[in-house]
Amino acid sequence: MKYSKGARVYWIDPDDNHSTGLYDILKVIPNDDETVYLIGDGYSESEVPEHELVLKRKQMDNHSITTC
């Protein structure tokens, strides 16, 4: 598990890139292969695998993403 509940992450949506953006981790769902996270932005929620997420640094905002 790389991220914890409450972390702010950037999701790179592999399907249509329409949902790519900033989200909060709402729930961590352990899995044998790869941890899955329930993420949400206040309007929608999605379950996504860990490899599609990038941690967002707290000092950055407004979609200016710096990764760790």
C-alpha positions in Angstrom: 0.0 0.0 0.0 1.6 3.2 -1.2 -1.1 5.7 -0.3 -3.4 6.1 2.7 -6.9 7.4 3.2 -7.1 11.1 2.9 -4.1 11.5 0.6 -4.5 13.8 -2.4 -3.5 12.1 -5.7 -3.5 12.8 -9.4 -5.3 10.1 -11.4 -4.2 9.4 -14.9 -7.3 7.9 -16.4 -6.2 5.3 -19.0 -9.6 4.9 -20.7 -10.5 8.3 -22.1 -8.4 10.8 -20.1 -11.7 12.6 -19.4 -11.5 11.9 -15.7 -7.8 12.6 -15.3 -7.3 15.0 -12.4 -7.0 15.6 -8.6 -8.8 13.2 -6.2 -8.8 12.2 -2.6 -8.3 8.6 -1.4 -11.6 7.7 0.2 -10.8 4.0 0.9 -8.0 1.5 0.5 -9.0 -1.9 -0.9 -6.3 -4.5 -0.4 -5.9 -6.9 -3.2 -3.6 -9.9 -3.8 -2.2 -8.5 -7.1 -2.2 -4.7 -6.6 -3.9 -2.4 -4.1 -7.0 -0.7 -5.3 -8.2 2.7 -4.1 -11.6 4.3 -4.0 -11.0 7.9 -5.0 -13.4 10.8 -5.2 -13.5 14.5 -6.0 -16.8 15.5 -4.4 -18.7 14.8 -7.6 -17.7 11.3 -8.6 -16.0 8.2 -7.3 -13.9 5.5 -9.0 -12.0 2.4 -7.9 -8.5 2.6 -9.5 -5.4 0.4 -9.2 -2.3 1.9 -7.5 -0.2 2.2 -10.7 -2.6 4.8 -12.2 -2.1 7.2 -9.3 0.6 9.8 -8.6 1.0 11.5 -5.2 0.3 15.2 -5.2 2.6 17.5 -3.1 0.7 19.7 -0.7 2.4 22.9 -1.7 1.2 22.6 -5.3 -2.3 23.4 -6.4 -4.5 24.3 -9.4 -3.4 21.3 -11.5 0.3 22.2 -11.3 1.4 18.7 -10.5 4.8 17.8 -9.0 5.3 14.2 -8.3 7.3 12.4 -5.7 
